[in-house]
Amino acid sequence: MNIMMDEAHKPLLLVATLVCLAVLSAVQGISWIDRTAKGWEAKAKAQETIHHEVTTLAAQLKPSHHIGKVRKSIPETDTIVSLLTWLERETAAFQLTDKIQQISPVPGNHSEANAFREKANLSLKAISMETAIRFLYRLESTPQVRIIRGEIKRADKDTAGIILYFEIGLL
């Protein structure tokens, strides 16, 4: 069977094909926009959750409550002889000994030009935000100790809490 298309039907077939392609493109475009919007909504919700957690912790850690207790425990005249020993004692005081991934000295020349007598790396895994804030406050409020470099990451999906990595110096 040989069907011949006359010249009048060719433009109609072309228009119908173009309309189908336009509809298909529009459907795919709308589908892509919907997927993108859902991804943005998920990211916004995650950021909102983090903001809520930090706001809640900040409200719970009023200076007169938890931080005041930590501040009272800091002896102003206490001299730190060894940074590693002090870090081990502090992590034990915060009940973080099982959370330590790494605690090690930083090799190198710690002369007066570097301003630090001793440096150490400390890495803690899966600790709560509240504990992290209290521990960071303890480090920062100790007169002889300085955080040289720090990194805070959210733990894996399988693990609750956050991961802290610091290079700490002893003045």
Secondary structure, DSSP 8 states (H G I E B T S, - for coil): ------TTHHHHHHHHHHHHHHHHHHHHHHHHHHHHHHHHHHHHHHHHHHHHHHHHHHHHS-IIIIIHHHHHT--TT---S-HHHHHHHHHHHTT-GGGEEEEEE--S---TTTT-SEEEEEEEEEE-HHHHHHHHHHHHHSTTEEEEEEEEEE--TTS-SEEEEEEEEE-
